[in-house]
Amino acid sequence: MKTYQEIYPSEPIVRSGDQLRPRAADLLSLEYFEADPDAMPTETFSQHHILINLKDEPHRVENWRDDQHRDFTFRKNEIVVTPAGLKSGWRWHARSKCIVITLDPARLETFTQSELGLLLTERQLRDLPQFEDADITTAAVMLLDALRLGGAGSDVMFESLARVFLVKLVRKYGDDRSNEFEFSSSFTAQHYKRVLDFMAENFGRPIQIEDIAQEAGLSASHFSRLFKDVIGDSPYQFLMRYRVERAEAMIADTTRSLIDIALACGFSDQPHLTRVFKQAHGVTPRVWRRKQNDGQPNADSSPTR
């Protein structure tokens, strides 16, 4: 089967695969398009596609789904899901402005079952071909904004926001109606973005879990459970990953001392930076710096260098 990207009639303006290391793009890929009126032939794809309309003005769109022809007005923030294995084609009658998120079915199934304890069936994906969900749309736009912003820390931020998007999407289709799920639904993508922004803005100083939970308006214990459920890391683990990624960019600058970088990134001292950095990359910051500057492999024999 062909991929969506192989037959789309124009190149995306933004594409996650061009900017991210593999780990951040594992859960999904994102592309943003602004395309003149055109059409895509009817094809069957091996991936799921989530199309989110960002165009302010309603416009006419035609969509062929197996034997069904849908001729409808596409409004801003509406979402169309095309499951893998469904024959689908498109024609849009005005300039488009949309996000296309591509999901690998096998990885989505693994994520859904192992991390959320939910079963997402093919039938469930087919049941809602078009719907409006402000929270899912917001999560997708935040992913796009993270790509556009780029810079140090963008990989960690994109990966975390990707998980927020997937959790929101899966729980819309899943069958979990526990009290915890209902509360999680009320904690929107924008709430997560505010918490992540708080950590990104304050990573260089000591941060307590109570500080982050206060930003979320929750108790520390409840916030920690909710954060790990969606982001996949505890708040502390996320903060350490973010600090390491920010340190990576600074370490490449040979004019900066490692102790200065450690303190600028919120580590208590240079050994703290060395320990956490080596856990993440398998080498010390000093060896990482050498590799970035000469491109040659180096052995790292000292755990405290």
Rosetta blueprint (number, residue, H / E / L):
1 M L
2 K E
3 T L
4 Y H
5 Q H
6 E H
7 I H
8 Y L
9 P L
10 S L
11 E L
12 P L
13 I L
14 V E
15 R E
16 S H
17 G H
18 D H
19 Q L
20 L L
21 R L
22 P H
23 R H
24 A H
25 A H
26 D L
27 L L
28 L L
29 S E
30 L E
31 E E
32 Y E
33 F E
34 E L
35 A L
36 D L
37 P L
38 D E
39 A E
40 M E
41 P E
42 T E
43 E E
44 T E
45 F E
46 S L
47 Q L
48 H E
49 H E
50 I E
51 L E
52 I E
53 N E
54 L L
55 K L
56 D L
57 E L
58 P L
59 H E
60 R E
61 V E
62 E E
63 N E
64 W E
65 R E
66 D L
67 D L
68 Q E
69 H E
70 R E
71 D E
72 F E
73 T E
74 F E
75 R L
76 K L
77 N L
78 E E
79 I E
80 V E
81 V E
82 T E
83 P L
84 A L
85 G L
86 L L
87 K E
88 S E
89 G E
90 W E
91 R E
92 W E
93 H L
94 A L
95 R L
96 S L
97 K L
98 C E
99 I E
100 V E
101 I E
102 T E
103 L E
104 D L
105 P H
106 A H
107 R H
108 L H
109 E H
110 T H
111 F H
112 T H
113 Q H
114 S H
115 E H
116 L H
117 G L
118 L L
119 L L
120 L L
121 T L
122 E H
123 R H
124 Q H
125 L H
126 R H
127 D H
128 L L
129 P L
130 Q E
131 F E
132 E E
133 D L
134 A H
135 D H
136 I H
137 T H
138 T H
139 A H
140 A H
141 V H
142 M H
143 L H
144 L H
145 D H
146 A H
147 L H
148 R H
149 L H
150 G L
151 G L
152 A L
153 G L
154 S H
155 D H
156 V H
157 M H
158 F H
159 E H
160 S H
161 L H
162 A H
163 R H
164 V H
165 F H
166 L H
167 V H
168 K H
169 L H
170 V H
171 R H
172 K H
173 Y H
174 G L
175 D L
176 D L
177 R L
178 S L
179 N H
180 E H
181 F H
182 E H
183 F H
184 S H
185 S H
186 S H
187 F L
188 T L
189 A H
190 Q H
191 H H
192 Y H
193 K H
194 R H
195 V H
196 L H
197 D H
198 F H
199 M H
200 A H
201 E H
202 N H
203 F L
204 G L
205 R L
206 P L
207 I L
208 Q L
209 I H
210 E H
211 D H
212 I H
213 A H
214 Q H
215 E H
216 A H
217 G L
218 L L
219 S L
220 A H
221 S H
222 H H
223 F H
224 S H
225 R H
226 L H
227 F H
228 K H
229 D H
230 V H
231 I H
232 G L
233 D L
234 S L
235 P H
236 Y H
237 Q H
238 F H
239 L H
240 M H
241 R H
242 Y H
243 R H
244 V H
245 E H
246 R H
247 A H
248 E H
249 A H
250 M H
251 I H
252 A L
253 D L
254 T L
255 T L
256 R L
257 S L
258 L H
259 I H
260 D H
261 I H
262 A H
263 L H
264 A H
265 C L
266 G L
267 F L
268 S L
269 D L
270 Q H
271 P H
272 H H
273 L H
274 T H
275 R H
276 V H
277 F H
278 K H
279 Q H
280 A H
281 H H
282 G L
283 V L
284 T L
285 P H
286 R H
287 V H
288 W H
289 R H
290 R H
291 K H
292 Q H
293 N H
294 D H
295 G L
296 Q L
297 P L
298 N L
299 A L
300 D L
301 S L
302 S L
303 P L
304 T L
305 R L
